[in-house]
């Protein structure tokens, strides 16, 4: 029982870590991409 609970905790920690890393890298990338399009193509940031 105890090993099963530890296994679940490890699995959930890995899933949480992956989603956190995805958000950590994708949010700034989207913001930079929007400013790049604004200055190069004169497209609104909200599009």
Residue pairs with C-beta under 8 A, 6 or more apart in sequence:
34 45
35 45
37 43
37 47
38 44
38 45
